[in-house]
Amino acid sequence: MTQLVPLAADSFDKNKVTPGILGFIVFAALAIGVWALMKSMNRHMGKVSFEEEPDPDVEVPAQASAVGRPKTPATTEPTGEGPAKKA
């Protein structure tokens, strides 16, 4: 390969170097490949449902906060306001 470098140095004008037909073919193939990938991605993204459905196994209390965090039931000792107080 290094034997061809001196021969190639004399055969082209250093002020006018272009990629040629091979460069155009490679660039066109890359452009068509990117276009095909974008079209495929668009089609697949159209099938995606972004609305999250609630998990049927998880029971959410009726008094859920507006932020989306379920309120946990109180686990503290009774305050004496109920019908029976432990002695």
N, C-alpha and C positions, 0 to 999 in steps of 0.2 A: 504494500500500500504506500509506503514511503517513497518508492521509486516513481510513483505517478505524480507526486506533488510538483517536482520541477517541470514536468510536461504540462500539467494543468495551469501552472503559473504563467506560461507564455501564451496559452490559448484563449484567454478571455481578457476583456478590457476591465481594469480595476475600477474604473469610474462607472461602469454599467454592469452591475451584477443583479440578476433577477432570480426568483425562485424557479421559474420555468413551469412547464406543464405538470411535472411531478408535484411541485408545491401546490399548484392549483387543485390537483386531484385530491391530495391529502386534506387540504383545507375544506374542499367541498364535501368530502366524506365525513369529516368531523362535524361540519355544519348540519348535514342531513341526519347524522346520529343524534346530535343534541336536539334537533327539532322532533325526531321520533320519540326520544325520551320525555320531552316536555309534553307531547301529545298524550303519551301513555300515562304520565303522572296526572295530567288534568282529568283523564277518564277515570282513573282510580280514586282521585280525591272527590269526584262527583258522587261516588258510591258510598262515601263515608258519612255516617250519621253522627253529628257532633253533639246531639242531645243525650245527656247521660240519664239512663233509666235507673231508678232506685233498685237496690239489691233486695230481692224478695225474702232473703233469709234474715235480714236485719230488721228488727222492730223499732220504729221511730216513735217516740212519745208524741201525743197530740199537741203538746205545748212546745214546739220547737221554736228556737229563736229565729229572728229574721236573717241573721248572718249565716245560718245553716248548721250551727252547732246544736245538737240535741241537748236539752236541759236534763241533767241527771237528777234522779230522785234524791231527796234528802236522806242521808245516812246517819244523822246525828241522833242523840238521845232525845226522847220526847220532852217537851217543855212544860208539860203539865196542863196544857190547854185541851188535851184530848179527853175522852171519856174515862180512861183509867190511868192512874199513875202508879208506877212500881215503887214499892217501899224499900 
